[in-house]
Amino acid sequence: MSSTGPALIRSTETPAITPEEWALRVQLAACYRLVARFRMTDLIFTHISARLPGPEHRFLLNPYGLMFEEITASNLVVVDLEGQMLSANGHSVNPAGFVIHSAIHGAREDAQCVLHTHTRAGVAVSTLRCGLLPLNQFALQFYNRIAYHDYEGIALDLDERARLVADLGDKQVMILRNHGLLTVGRSIPEAFVLMFYLERSCEVQIAAQSTGTELILPSPEVCARTERQYNSSGVDDPGDEEGWALTWSALLRMLDREDPSYKE
């Protein structure tokens, strides 16, 4: 591996896209548009992936150089764990994106979608020794459910993958110290909803801390109870499959009203 990142290889193969893959492409393109819509982008430099069906651990990733508003179902790139890019559109992928996403997709069978951001609030919280505090109802769904990974520089070293995976463990949410946020979803909607509320939690924390006044934290007992309420099945649980499906359907209706070109 060179100092510029892993050696990504463009394949001349142009495999046919199955209906199942196309449906995932449409969902992932929608997720990119939603991240842009809710101002969680960093120009062209973050990434969201979705694992394709099958034993090969291939995954879809954004074409390097496109803004998230430009992502469509057809221009997503297929990458395998060895860095081979299967794409008919001539695009490459972000080398750091390959390192982070290949690490998690290769290690976690439940990692159907991995979403990584560099937002203002998320990066700010990632620099705080305390990490994310259980300050508000948004944040309490993540109580004792957040992993942390220390900063090692831009993620271009393949050796970092083992440490990243070890730090993540079986959690779905990670704060990359001095870097940003990451969520792992068993579906694309789950990864997006987790990130939306993780970002909202960070925004509220930074706003509260900026007042310079004493912060009120719920008791550990209330924190633990609220986390259980969020993450146990129930009608009002925003983390359950019904909640994700209802939220996702509403978000897609919004996208379709504004700009349905993500489906192309």
C-alpha positions as CSV (number, residue, x, y, z in Angstrom):
1,M,0.0,0.0,0.0
2,S,1.3,3.5,-0.9
3,S,1.2,6.5,1.3
4,T,-1.7,7.8,-0.8
5,G,-4.0,5.0,0.2
6,P,-5.0,1.4,-0.8
7,A,-4.6,0.3,-4.3
8,L,-8.1,0.3,-5.8
9,I,-8.4,-1.7,-9.1
10,R,-10.9,-0.9,-11.8
11,S,-12.4,-4.0,-13.2
12,T,-13.4,-4.3,-16.9
13,E,-16.3,-6.5,-15.8
14,T,-19.7,-5.0,-16.1
15,P,-22.1,-7.4,-14.3
16,A,-25.8,-7.2,-14.9
17,I,-27.8,-5.4,-12.2
18,T,-30.5,-7.5,-10.7
19,P,-33.9,-6.1,-9.5
20,E,-32.8,-6.7,-5.9
21,E,-29.6,-4.7,-6.5
22,W,-31.5,-1.9,-8.3
23,A,-33.9,-1.5,-5.3
24,L,-30.8,-1.1,-3.0
25,R,-29.3,1.4,-5.4
26,V,-32.5,3.5,-5.3
27,Q,-32.6,3.4,-1.5
28,L,-28.9,4.3,-1.1
29,A,-29.2,7.1,-3.6
30,A,-32.2,8.4,-1.6
31,C,-30.1,8.2,1.5
32,Y,-27.4,10.4,-0.1
33,R,-30.0,13.0,-1.1
34,L,-31.4,13.0,2.4
35,V,-28.0,13.6,4.0
36,A,-27.6,16.5,1.6
37,R,-31.1,17.7,2.3
38,F,-30.5,17.8,6.0
39,R,-27.1,19.5,5.6
40,M,-24.9,16.7,6.9
41,T,-22.4,16.7,3.9
42,D,-18.8,17.7,3.7
43,L,-18.6,18.6,0.0
44,I,-17.5,15.2,-1.7
45,F,-15.6,13.8,1.2
46,T,-17.9,11.5,3.2
47,H,-19.6,8.3,2.2
48,I,-22.4,5.9,2.7
49,S,-22.3,2.3,1.7
50,A,-24.8,-0.6,1.3
51,R,-23.9,-4.2,1.1
52,L,-25.1,-6.2,-1.9
53,P,-26.7,-9.6,-1.5
54,G,-24.5,-12.7,-1.7
55,P,-21.4,-14.1,0.0
56,E,-18.9,-11.9,-1.7
57,H,-19.2,-8.9,0.7
58,R,-19.5,-6.5,-2.2
59,F,-20.9,-3.1,-1.4
60,L,-22.2,0.1,-3.1
61,L,-20.3,3.3,-2.6
62,N,-20.6,6.9,-3.9
63,P,-18.6,7.9,-7.0
64,Y,-15.6,10.0,-5.8
65,G,-16.0,13.6,-7.0
66,L,-19.7,13.9,-7.0
67,M,-21.7,16.0,-4.6
68,F,-24.4,14.1,-2.7
69,E,-27.1,16.0,-4.6
70,E,-25.7,14.3,-7.8
71,I,-25.9,10.7,-6.6
72,T,-28.3,8.5,-8.5
73,A,-29.1,4.8,-8.4
74,S,-27.2,4.3,-11.7
75,N,-23.9,6.1,-10.8
76,L,-23.1,4.2,-7.6
77,V,-20.0,2.1,-7.7
78,V,-19.7,-1.6,-6.7
79,V,-16.5,-2.4,-4.6
80,D,-15.3,-5.6,-3.1
81,L,-13.2,-6.2,0.0
82,E,-10.0,-6.4,-2.1
83,G,-10.6,-3.0,-3.6
84,Q,-11.7,-4.1,-7.0
85,M,-14.2,-1.6,-8.4
86,L,-17.0,-3.0,-10.6
87,S,-18.5,0.0,-12.4
88,A,-19.7,0.7,-15.9
89,N,-19.6,4.4,-15.5
90,G,-15.9,5.1,-15.1
91,H,-16.1,6.5,-11.6
92,S,-13.7,5.6,-8.8
93,V,-14.2,5.8,-5.0
94,N,-12.7,7.7,-2.1
95,P,-9.7,5.6,-0.8
96,A,-10.5,6.5,2.8
97,G,-14.1,5.5,2.2
98,F,-13.0,2.1,1.0
99,V,-10.9,1.5,4.1
100,I,-13.6,2.4,6.6
101,H,-16.5,0.7,4.8
102,S,-14.6,-2.4,3.7
103,A,-13.5,-2.9,7.4
104,I,-17.1,-2.9,8.7
105,H,-18.8,-4.8,5.9
106,G,-16.1,-7.5,6.1
107,A,-16.4,-8.0,9.8
108,R,-20.2,-7.5,10.5
109,E,-22.8,-9.6,8.8
110,D,-25.5,-7.2,10.1
111,A,-23.8,-4.2,8.5
112,Q,-26.1,-3.7,5.6
113,C,-25.5,0.1,5.6
114,V,-22.6,2.2,6.9
115,L,-23.0,5.9,7.1
116,H,-20.2,8.3,7.9
117,T,-20.3,12.1,8.3
118,H,-18.1,15.1,9.1
119,T,-20.7,17.5,10.4
120,R,-19.9,20.6,12.4
121,A,-21.6,19.4,15.6
122,G,-20.5,15.8,15.1
123,V,-16.8,16.8,14.7
124,A,-17.1,19.2,17.7
125,V,-18.4,16.4,20.0
126,S,-15.7,14.0,18.7
127,T,-13.1,16.4,20.1
128,L,-14.6,16.4,23.6
129,R,-13.1,14.1,26.1
130,C,-16.6,13.5,27.5
131,G,-17.9,12.4,24.2
132,L,-21.7,12.4,23.7
133,L,-23.5,13.2,27.0
134,P,-26.9,11.9,28.0
135,L,-28.2,15.5,28.0
136,N,-31.5,15.1,26.2
137,Q,-34.1,12.7,24.9
138,F,-32.4,12.4,21.5
139,A,-29.1,11.4,23.1
140,L,-30.6,8.9,25.6
141,Q,-31.4,6.4,22.9
142,F,-27.6,6.0,22.5
143,Y,-26.9,5.7,26.3
144,N,-24.1,3.1,26.8
145,R,-24.5,2.2,23.1
146,I,-21.7,4.3,21.6
147,A,-18.3,3.1,20.5
148,Y,-15.2,5.4,20.2
149,H,-12.2,5.1,17.9
150,D,-9.1,7.2,18.4
151,Y,-7.8,9.3,15.6
152,E,-4.9,7.8,13.5
153,G,-4.8,10.3,10.7
154,I,-6.7,10.1,7.4
155,A,-8.0,6.6,7.0
156,L,-5.7,5.4,4.3
157,D,-3.9,2.6,6.2
158,L,-5.4,-0.8,5.7
159,D,-3.9,-1.8,9.1
160,E,-6.4,0.5,10.8
161,R,-9.3,-1.7,9.7
162,A,-8.7,-4.2,12.5
163,R,-8.5,-1.5,15.2
164,L,-11.6,0.2,13.8
165,V,-13.6,-3.0,13.9
166,A,-12.3,-4.0,17.4
167,D,-13.4,-0.6,18.7
168,L,-16.8,-0.8,17.1
169,G,-17.5,-4.2,18.5
170,D,-21.2,-5.0,18.1
171,K,-22.4,-1.4,18.4
172,Q,-24.3,0.5,15.8
173,V,-23.0,3.9,16.6
174,M,-19.4,5.2,16.7
175,I,-17.8,8.5,17.3
176,L,-14.5,8.7,15.5
177,R,-12.3,10.9,17.8
178,N,-11.3,14.2,16.2
179,H,-13.0,13.1,13.0
180,G,-16.7,12.6,12.9
181,L,-19.7,10.2,13.3
182,L,-20.6,6.7,12.0
183,T,-23.7,4.6,12.1
184,V,-24.2,1.0,11.1
185,G,-27.7,-0.1,10.1
186,R,-29.3,-3.4,9.5
187,S,-31.0,-1.5,6.7
188,I,-30.5,1.8,4.9
189,P,-33.4,3.5,6.7
190,E,-32.1,2.4,10.1
191,A,-28.6,3.8,9.4
192,F,-30.1,7.1,8.3
193,V,-32.5,7.5,11.2
194,L,-29.7,6.6,13.6
195,M,-27.4,9.3,12.0
196,F,-30.2,11.9,12.0
197,Y,-30.7,11.6,15.7
198,L,-27.0,11.2,16.5
199,E,-26.4,14.4,14.7
200,R,-29.4,16.1,16.4
201,S,-28.0,14.9,19.8
202,C,-24.6,16.5,19.0
203,E,-26.2,19.8,17.9
204,V,-28.2,20.0,21.2
205,Q,-25.1,19.2,23.3
206,I,-22.9,21.9,21.6
207,A,-25.7,24.4,21.9
208,A,-26.2,23.7,25.6
209,Q,-22.4,23.7,26.3
210,S,-22.0,27.0,24.5
211,T,-24.2,28.7,27.1
212,G,-21.5,28.2,29.7
213,T,-24.0,27.4,32.4
214,E,-24.3,24.2,34.5
215,L,-25.8,21.3,32.6
216,I,-28.5,19.1,34.0
217,L,-28.1,15.4,33.3
218,P,-30.8,12.8,34.2
219,S,-29.9,10.2,36.8
220,P,-28.2,7.0,35.5
221,E,-31.5,5.2,36.4
222,V,-33.6,7.5,34.2
223,C,-31.0,7.3,31.4
224,A,-31.0,3.5,31.4
225,R,-34.8,3.4,31.5
226,T,-35.1,5.8,28.6
227,E,-32.6,3.8,26.5
228,R,-34.7,0.7,27.1
229,Q,-37.8,2.5,26.0
230,Y,-36.1,3.6,22.8
231,N,-34.5,0.2,22.0
232,S,-37.2,-2.2,23.1
233,S,-40.1,-3.0,20.8
234,G,-43.1,-0.8,21.3
235,V,-45.5,1.5,19.5
236,D,-43.6,4.6,20.3
237,D,-40.2,3.2,19.7
238,P,-38.5,5.2,16.9
239,G,-35.9,2.5,16.6
240,D,-38.2,-0.3,15.7
241,E,-38.8,-1.5,12.1
242,E,-42.3,0.0,11.9
243,G,-40.9,3.3,13.0
244,W,-38.1,3.2,10.4
245,A,-40.5,2.2,7.7
246,L,-43.0,5.0,8.4
247,T,-40.2,7.6,8.7
248,W,-38.5,6.4,5.5
249,S,-41.7,6.4,3.6
250,A,-42.4,10.0,4.7
251,L,-38.8,11.0,3.7
252,L,-39.2,9.4,0.3
253,R,-42.4,11.3,-0.3
254,M,-40.6,14.5,0.5
255,L,-37.8,13.6,-2.0
256,D,-40.2,12.7,-4.7
257,R,-42.0,16.0,-4.3
258,E,-38.7,18.0,-4.5
259,D,-36.5,16.0,-6.9
260,P,-37.1,12.3,-7.8
261,S,-34.0,12.1,-10.0
262,Y,-32.2,9.9,-7.3
263,K,-34.1,7.0,-8.9
264,E,-32.4,7.4,-12.3
